Amino acid sequence: MQIIFYEDSNFGGRYHECMSDCADLHSYFHRCNSIRVESGCFMLYERPDYMGFQYYLNRGEYPDYHRWMGMSDSIRSCHMIPMMKGSHKMRMYERMEFGGQMMELMDDCPNFMDRFHYNDIHSCNVMDGHWLFYDQPNYRGRMYYMKPGEYRRYSDWGGMSSRIGSIRRIMDY
């Protein structure tokens, strides 16, 4: 897995190649205006330590930050998404600490409200697979990377609110 960050648009200027997780990219470049993902999938974060806006990138070329739906040229950390084959399964709950009604998901969900007649997830248990939450329907808006584990409240996955619009499995290998 390899990703290359460039300071300038169209793959120009100073660059940094990365093949693993990096909690702080600031010492390698000051701004990021283009990216080339040679192999694998990555989550990018606007702040160090995997904080702030998140962006999912799979193999391909991104000549400017608008191509990955970036809010600015600030990328300060990245997480390599491990290759995983097999099933996907998650349980979502209407209350914190796995309380209230439970909803189970094993496939993509382009409109959470249409499917479950509910807009909010306050806790979640990702049992299998890697997922992306989006705050708007049809895989738009702010996104959140969900790896296997327990999320007792929406702030555990970096959510600004409990509102979820759509959910997608990460399967791009």
Secondary structure, 3 states (H helix, E strand, C coil): CEEEEEEEHHHEEEEEEECCCECCCCCCCCCCCEEEEEECEEEEEEECCCEEEEEEECCEEECCHHHHCCCCCCCCEEEEECCCCCCCEEEEEEEHHHEEEEEEECCCECCHHHHHCCCECCEEEEEECCEEEEEECCCEEEEEEECCEEECCHHHHCCCCCECCEEEECCCC
